[in-house]
Amino acid sequence: MDPKDKTKPHDITKRIKYQSKLPGARYIDPGTEQVTFEHLSDTDYLLLRRKRIIKPAAAAVSKPTAKKEG
């Protein structure tokens, strides 16, 4: 596991209780937003990944640009 993985956005596949750096906690439903998990320990982060509760967000695919000549 690359430590930088936790700082990238993740898709949520199951409803989770999210505790961020801000005080308090909230629930995040699947498909509503993408969050990072840099505040979690490596063990907790890997557990969420293994249980498929979170997954790294799909990278944006760049489309080739068509050049118009004329």
C-alpha beads as a LAMMPS data file, in Angstrom:
LAMMPS data file: protein, C-alpha beads

70 atoms
69 bonds

1 atom types
1 bond types

-500.0 500.0 xlo xhi
-500.0 500.0 ylo yhi
-500.0 500.0 zlo zhi

Masses

1 110.0

Atoms # bond

1 1 1 0.000 0.000 0.000
2 1 1 1.258 3.407 -0.956
3 1 1 0.785 5.930 1.907
4 1 1 -0.377 8.474 -0.675
5 1 1 -3.435 6.304 -1.429
6 1 1 -5.178 7.526 1.723
7 1 1 -4.905 11.152 0.610
8 1 1 -6.697 10.523 -2.707
9 1 1 -10.507 10.627 -3.067
10 1 1 -12.382 7.382 -2.496
11 1 1 -15.783 6.102 -3.547
12 1 1 -17.990 4.815 -0.750
13 1 1 -19.726 1.474 -1.433
14 1 1 -21.588 1.100 1.895
15 1 1 -22.917 3.708 4.327
16 1 1 -20.218 4.666 6.811
17 1 1 -19.848 6.897 9.825
18 1 1 -17.109 9.344 8.850
19 1 1 -14.969 11.053 11.474
20 1 1 -12.895 13.822 9.922
21 1 1 -10.468 16.308 11.425
22 1 1 -13.424 18.540 12.273
23 1 1 -15.303 17.919 15.514
24 1 1 -18.185 15.489 15.304
25 1 1 -19.046 12.678 12.955
26 1 1 -21.502 12.221 10.102
27 1 1 -22.793 9.485 7.852
28 1 1 -21.863 9.230 4.180
29 1 1 -24.082 7.274 1.817
30 1 1 -22.755 5.488 -1.275
31 1 1 -22.471 7.645 -4.368
32 1 1 -23.026 10.971 -2.620
33 1 1 -19.449 12.236 -2.336
34 1 1 -15.788 11.259 -2.380
35 1 1 -13.660 11.613 0.742
36 1 1 -10.067 10.992 1.827
37 1 1 -8.934 8.758 4.679
38 1 1 -5.584 10.286 5.627
39 1 1 -6.695 10.522 9.271
40 1 1 -7.015 6.726 9.609
41 1 1 -4.272 4.397 10.701
42 1 1 -2.880 2.092 8.028
43 1 1 -4.576 -0.891 9.685
44 1 1 -8.029 0.716 9.741
45 1 1 -7.629 1.947 6.161
46 1 1 -6.648 -1.502 4.894
47 1 1 -9.573 -3.068 6.749
48 1 1 -12.040 -0.771 4.963
49 1 1 -10.412 -1.606 1.635
50 1 1 -10.429 -5.383 2.271
51 1 1 -14.101 -5.325 3.261
52 1 1 -14.785 -3.328 0.068
53 1 1 -16.455 -0.532 1.998
54 1 1 -14.277 2.021 0.214
55 1 1 -12.411 1.960 -3.066
56 1 1 -10.116 4.473 -4.751
57 1 1 -12.040 6.762 -7.070
58 1 1 -11.677 6.054 -10.758
59 1 1 -9.171 8.366 -12.384
60 1 1 -10.514 10.769 -14.937
61 1 1 -9.896 9.429 -18.393
62 1 1 -8.682 12.005 -20.841
63 1 1 -10.131 11.799 -24.309
64 1 1 -7.921 12.467 -27.301
65 1 1 -8.638 15.775 -28.929
66 1 1 -9.487 15.802 -32.595
67 1 1 -7.649 18.364 -34.649
68 1 1 -9.661 19.991 -37.341
69 1 1 -7.640 20.917 -40.367
70 1 1 -8.896 22.993 -43.179

Bonds

1 1 1 2
2 1 2 3
3 1 3 4
4 1 4 5
5 1 5 6
6 1 6 7
7 1 7 8
8 1 8 9
9 1 9 10
10 1 10 11
11 1 11 12
12 1 12 13
13 1 13 14
14 1 14 15
15 1 15 16
16 1 16 17
17 1 17 18
18 1 18 19
19 1 19 20
20 1 20 21
21 1 21 22
22 1 22 23
23 1 23 24
24 1 24 25
25 1 25 26
26 1 26 27
27 1 27 28
28 1 28 29
29 1 29 30
30 1 30 31
31 1 31 32
32 1 32 33
33 1 33 34
34 1 34 35
35 1 35 36
36 1 36 37
37 1 37 38
38 1 38 39
39 1 39 40
40 1 40 41
41 1 41 42
42 1 42 43
43 1 43 44
44 1 44 45
45 1 45 46
46 1 46 47
47 1 47 48
48 1 48 49
49 1 49 50
50 1 50 51
51 1 51 52
52 1 52 53
53 1 53 54
54 1 54 55
55 1 55 56
56 1 56 57
57 1 57 58
58 1 58 59
59 1 59 60
60 1 60 61
61 1 61 62
62 1 62 63
63 1 63 64
64 1 64 65
65 1 65 66
66 1 66 67
67 1 67 68
68 1 68 69
69 1 69 70
